[in-house]
């Protein structure tokens, strides 16, 4: 049973890598961004999308942790 889980996990990781590779290879057009006065040199659109995904994966949990901590303090104060 343990080996079966490892095989399925390996297949899942392999498929994920193939999907990411296909995404990167299909989106090679260059794009330049301007955000809040900051300009970014021209980069492939796939790199911009993946960077946005990774930044969101970092900021989202940190924001949830911060808001949860703030809410916990507010509940303690009212009790």
VENHUGI-V916987 format. One record per pair of residues at least 12 apart in sequence whose ideal C-beta (glycine too) atoms are under 10 Angstrom apart, sorted by the first residue. I is the first residue (numbers start at 0). J is the second residue. D is the distance in whole Angstrom. If there is no record, write none. Layout:
i = [I,I]
j = [J,J]
d = [D,D]
This chain:
i = [19,19,22,22,22,22,23,23,23,23,23,23,24,25,25,26,26,26,26,26,26,26,27,27,27,27,28,28,28,28,29,29,29,29,29,29,30,30,30,30,30,30,30,31,32,32,32]
j = [45,49,44,45,48,49,43,44,45,46,48,49,45,44,45,43,44,45,46,47,48,49,43,44,45,46,41,43,44,45,41,42,43,44,46,47,42,43,44,45,46,47,48,47,44,47,51]
d = [9,8,10,6,8,8,8,10,4,8,9,8,8,10,8,7,5,4,9,9,7,10,5,8,7,10,10,7,5,9,4,7,6,8,10,10,7,8,5,10,9,6,10,9,10,7,10]
